[in-house]
């Protein structure tokens, strides 16, 4: 296992995604279809390498469900190749109740908005629309690349499914309509609109990978609060 150190500190922000290291030995970028082959472990955080230029790697923070943290200069950086990436934290159960991580994302907009892949995978979105707005998912290519960055081998299987809860926090009768990005579709059964003071649960399923990246969004049910 190769190691190096941070040349520039990192903040605890997903957008702070440029990792500058003392040595780029063993660090390579993603594959043709967004497959991630190299991960870096900085303290307790794992990041997925997207590309490398000289000694600066562009990464996805908080891969494998690890918490995004701040890291000072000279923090040790482990270069992880396939087979060296730690197994992700397995869901625990207490009296039959599953424990899992979410990273709630707040969205406030008066216009149509396109979710990032990270927002789509956050688990919960709290959205305050101003008037009726359309919220569109990311492209299938971007979504699958983000999913791949969180998997041990970077390979996203057809059929992989995750849930997303969107809560309409509007202060008036303003509606959110959910749509899919390029490569994505929405199921014909079930409404894709979310009224004020309602939450809607969606299941997102991967239906194509590689050059044929695709996903479908299923509307599962509505909750009033």
PEVENZI-V799450 format. One line per field, one symbol per residue. phi: phi as a letter, one per 30 degrees, with the letter a starting at -180 (. if undefined). burial: 1 if it has 16 or more other ideal C-beta (glycine too) atoms within 10 Angstrom, else 0. A space follows every 10 residues. Layout:
BEGIN
phi->???
burial->???
END
This chain:
BEGIN
phi->.dbbbdcbdc cdbeddcccc cdbceicbdd decidccccc cchcccbcdc abbhcccdbc didiidddbd bdeiddbccc cejcdddeed ecbbhicdca cbbeccbbac bebcdddddd cdjbbcccdc idbcccdddd dddddddedc ceciccddje bbcbcccdcd cadcccccbc dejcbcddcj dccbdeibbb cbccbdcabi dceabbccdc acbcb
burial->0001010001 0000010010 1001001001 0011111111 1110111111 0100101111 1111010100 1000101011 0000100000 0000000000 0000101000 0010111111 1111111110 0011111111 1111111111 1001010001 0001111111 0001111101 1011010000 0101000111 0101011110 0011111010 00000
END
